[in-house]
Amino acid sequence: MTAVVIYFSRPGENYINGRKQMISVGNTAVLAEKISHQVDVAALQLSPKLSYSDNYDEAVQQAEKEKKASARVEYEALSVDLEQVDTVFLGFPNWWGTYPQVIATFLADHDWTNKVIYPFCTHEGSAFGSSIQDLQAACPKAEIKTGLAVRGSKVARSDAAVKNWLLAYSNKA
Ligand SMILES: Cc1cc2nc3c(=O)[nH]c(=O)nc-3n(C[C@H](O)[C@H](O)[C@H](O)COP(=O)(O)O)c2cc1C
C-alpha cells in the first residue's frame, strides 16, 4: 500500500482564539507533520503559484473571490506520481466553510477512482463545514474515510487525537 500526505496550509497572520496572530508554520502544516510522522509516510505541501497575503483580511477577501468564481488556483507540481499512490491523507484549512480552491483544483486534476482519502482539516470553529460533502461530490469514485478536524489553536496538542484517528488506518495497513 502506498500512501502520502498532501496538504495546503497558509502561514502568516491568522485568527487564533479571537485574536490576530502571526504564525510562521500554518496550523494544517503542523497537523500534516504529525500524521506523516505517525504513519511514516512523506508529507507534500501544495504550494499555490501565487501565494496569499500574510495579511489575514486580504487573504480572506482573496479566498472569497476565488470561491465565488470557482476559480482554478494553480500550484507547483508535486514530487509524487499519484498513479502509484492508493491512499492520500488530504489536509486543508476550512476556508469559507469548505476546502480552499487550490484543493478543489488539485482534486479536479486527478483521477480518484479506487483511491482512499483520509481527509483532515484545521478550522476556527466550523470543523469540516461542507468540505466532506464537497469532497464526495468531487471524487465520487474514491473511498472517503472518516476525517479528523482540529481547531487551529489546538494543533500543537493534537497528538492523542491524531493517534486515535490513525487507528483505522493502522488496522488496515
Ligand atoms: C481565508 C480564510 C477563511 C477562513 N474561513 C473559515 C471558516 O469558514 N470557518 C472556520 O472555522 N475557520 C475559517 N478560517 C480559519 C482557518 O480555518 C484556521 O485558522 C486554520 O487553522 C488555518 O489553517 P492554516 O494555518 O493551515 O492555513 C479561515 C481562515 C482564512 C485565512
The ligand as an ORCA input file, in Angstrom:
! r2SCAN-3c Opt
* xyz 0 1
  C      -9.381     32.803      4.055
  C      -9.771     32.187      5.365
  C     -11.075     31.733      5.540
  C     -11.439     31.068      6.715
  N     -12.723     30.597      6.862
  C     -13.040     29.871      7.966
  C     -14.343     29.294      8.112
  O     -15.220     29.455      7.262
  N     -14.588     28.549      9.219
  C     -13.655     28.354     10.204
  O     -13.942     27.666     11.172
  N     -12.406     28.887     10.084
  C     -12.083     29.636      8.998
  N     -10.820     30.156      8.877
  C      -9.819     29.852      9.909
  C      -8.885     28.732      9.438
  O      -9.617     27.598      9.002
  C      -7.976     28.271     10.582
  O      -7.314     29.360     11.150
  C      -6.983     27.225     10.091
  O      -6.407     26.576     11.199
  C      -5.879     27.835      9.218
  O      -5.018     26.809      8.811
  P      -3.577     27.087      8.167
  O      -2.790     27.838      9.223
  O      -3.037     25.729      7.922
  O      -3.780     27.866      6.926
  C     -10.466     30.879      7.741
  C      -9.172     31.380      7.566
  C      -8.817     32.032      6.397
  C      -7.411     32.565      6.237
*
